[in-house]
Amino acid sequence: MNGISITALVKQQVIIPHSDFPILLTAHLNQSNKGLKGTQPLEADGYALRTSSPMEWANLEAFIKDVCRWGDYAGISGRVLKSKNNARAKIQRKVGDAILQLSSAVPDIVGALRSMMEIKGLGVSFASKHLRFLFPEHCPVLDSILSSRLFYELSADDYGRFAAACKRMAAELNSAKIDTTFPGQSGWRPSDVEAALYAWINEWK
């Protein structure tokens, strides 16, 4: 049986069949699209934001609020946007830095996460959620659930390791010619692999 080896729950080998990944990705999309703004519209907003020049504050503010709602913790956006340590210029600068780092020929995923985490109120989980919607072709989400179940620490370095693992799994699924179920995509991305893993952990099918 063709599948991807995963370490989860206990440190033993677990195989997720390749054929399960499209089902799991669909399950994740169905869950996340129940929110105020689903995965696809947020990806479109992230792309518009990263390609805008200059970056409009109103668009960035709305993006932060929508990502936090998508992540099922709308209150995080209040902490970010109302903190006296987060001037508008600082938030725009740090998001802009992350975009530049991910736009380079060799994307600096760890550096981008660290830039986002310099915004008061954003830890690894919600910093990575913002990166996921800005650059889904490079960035997965690493939250507390994935961290505890897949044995990745909530740190910038382990986020880099997790992103690299998701990239390898995406390449394996594409090489095996497993069709993605993400609308409008022709192949698997790290963000899609992470979504499937999250659905698998939560037993969504």
Beta strands, then each sheet from edge to edge (+ up, - down):
strand 1: 3-7
strand 2: 13-17
sheet 1: 1+ 2-
end
